[in-house]
């Protein structure tokens, strides 16, 4: 018999038996088996970050994004400067403490600044009422943040159809 006639003795790749007699995969097959899951995972992550249809977002088109930006630009924000409001604080100890506050209110949805100018007395009244209810200790430390949030909340209620987006307190003096 010839040596080429017996394929099991040679250790060919067809049966998966190596020259040692052990079953296993070649290095080429191992590399392919390791690369396939990595490519699938990488493709899935890429599709997820690109917001392709199976992963949500429906592949937002550039026109939808441009329309959203145009809507933001159409609803411009106006800055209403409010003159200084002076109020006496609720001290309770008999000593009078005054506070002077100057602020600007950012309003979204108003047509013109002239339309907002007529509401300045209402804004000043909100400022003075809240400051009169406050104590001097309420304005120290994190009380400044609470003051800003409380005034913002009251302004949003008063300007209900319009949206008050922010309040900028430019001056706060206590005496």
C-alpha positions in Angstrom: 0.0 0.0 0.0 1.1 3.5 -0.6 1.4 6.2 2.0 -0.9 8.6 0.2 -3.8 6.2 0.3 -4.5 6.5 4.1 -5.8 10.0 4.8 -6.1 9.4 8.6 -2.4 8.8 8.9 -1.5 12.1 7.3 -3.6 14.3 9.6 -5.6 16.2 6.9 -7.8 19.2 7.6 -10.9 17.3 6.3 -11.4 15.2 9.4 -10.3 17.8 12.0 -7.7 15.4 13.4 -4.2 16.9 13.9 -0.9 15.0 13.6 -1.1 14.5 17.4 -4.3 12.6 17.1 -6.3 15.2 18.9 -9.5 16.8 17.5 -9.5 20.7 17.3 -9.7 23.7 15.0 -7.0 25.3 13.0 -5.8 28.8 13.9 -7.5 30.2 10.8 -10.9 28.8 12.0 -10.4 30.1 15.5 -9.7 33.6 14.2 -12.8 33.5 12.0 -15.0 32.3 14.9 -13.7 35.1 17.2 -14.1 37.8 14.6 -17.7 37.1 13.6 -19.2 38.0 17.1 -16.9 41.0 17.4 -18.1 42.3 14.0 -21.8 41.8 14.9 -21.4 43.6 18.2 -19.5 46.4 16.6 -22.1 46.8 13.9 -24.9 46.8 16.5 -23.2 49.5 18.5 -22.6 51.6 15.4 -26.3 51.2 14.3 -27.4 52.2 17.8 -25.3 55.3 17.9 -26.5 56.3 14.4 -30.1 55.8 15.6 -31.0 53.5 12.8 -34.6 52.2 12.7 -34.5 49.0 14.7 -32.8 50.9 17.6 -35.3 53.8 17.8 -35.2 57.3 16.5 -36.4 56.1 13.1 -33.3 57.7 11.5 -34.2 61.4 12.0 -33.8 63.2 8.8 -32.0 66.5 8.4 -35.3 68.2 7.6 -36.8 67.3 10.9 -33.7 68.5 12.8 -33.8 71.8 10.8 -37.5 72.2 11.5 -36.9 71.7 15.3 -34.1 74.3 15.2 -36.3 76.7 13.2 -39.0 76.3 15.8 -36.6 77.3 18.6 -35.5 80.3 16.6 -39.1 81.3 15.9 -39.9 81.4 19.7 -37.4 84.0 20.6 -36.7 85.1 24.1 -37.0 88.7 25.3 -35.2 90.1 28.3 -37.3 92.4 30.4 -35.2 94.7 32.6 -37.0 95.4 35.9 -36.1 98.6 37.8 -35.0 98.3 41.4 -37.5 97.1 43.9 -37.1 98.1 47.6 -38.8 96.4 50.5 -38.4 96.1 54.2 -37.8 92.6 55.5 -39.8 90.8 58.2 -37.3 91.0 61.0 -39.5 90.4 64.0 -36.9 92.0 66.3 -38.0 95.6 65.9 -35.0 96.6 63.8 -35.8 97.6 60.3 -33.9 95.8 57.5 -34.2 97.0 53.9 -33.4 95.1 50.7 -33.0 96.5 47.2 -33.1 94.1 44.3 -32.6 94.7 40.6 -33.3 91.9 38.1 -34.0 91.0 34.5 -36.6 88.5 33.5 -36.3 86.3 30.4 -39.7 85.7 28.7 -40.4 83.4 25.8 -43.4 83.7 23.5 -44.0 87.4 23.7 -44.3 89.3 20.4 -42.5 92.5 21.3 -40.7 94.0 24.3 -43.2 96.9 24.3 -46.0 94.4 25.2 -44.0 93.3 28.2 -43.2 96.8 29.4 -46.8 97.2 30.7 -46.3 94.3 33.1 -43.3 95.8 34.9 -45.4 97.0 37.9 -46.8 93.5 38.3 -43.3 92.1 38.4 -42.2 94.7 40.9 -45.2 93.8 43.0 -44.3 90.1 43.0 -40.7 91.0 44.0 -41.8 93.3 46.8 -44.4 90.9 48.2 -42.0 88.0 48.3 -39.2 90.1 49.8 -41.5 91.6 52.5 -42.4 88.0 53.5 -38.7 87.0 53.8 -36.4 87.4 56.8 -32.8 88.6 56.6 -31.5 85.1 57.4 -33.5 83.7 54.4 -31.2 85.6 52.0 -27.9 84.2 53.2 -26.2 81.1 51.8 -28.5 78.9 49.8 -31.3 81.3 50.5 -30.3 83.2 47.4 -31.1 80.1 45.3 -34.4 79.7 47.1 -35.2 83.4 46.5 -34.5 83.0 42.8 -36.6 79.8 42.5 -39.5 81.2 44.4 -39.6 84.4 42.3 -39.3 82.3 39.1 -42.2 80.1 40.2 -44.4 83.1 41.0 -43.5 84.9 37.7 -44.5 81.7 35.7 -47.9 81.7 37.4 -48.4 85.4 36.7 -47.3 85.3 33.1 -49.2 82.0 32.5 -49.7 82.1 28.7 -46.1 83.2 28.3 -43.1 81.2 29.4 -40.7 82.8 31.9 -37.5 80.8 31.3 -35.1 82.5 33.7 -34.6 85.4 36.1 -31.2 87.2 36.4 -30.7 88.9 39.7 -28.2 91.6 39.0 -28.2 93.4 42.4 -29.3 92.3 45.8 -28.4 94.7 48.7 -29.5 94.4 52.3 -29.1 97.1 54.9 
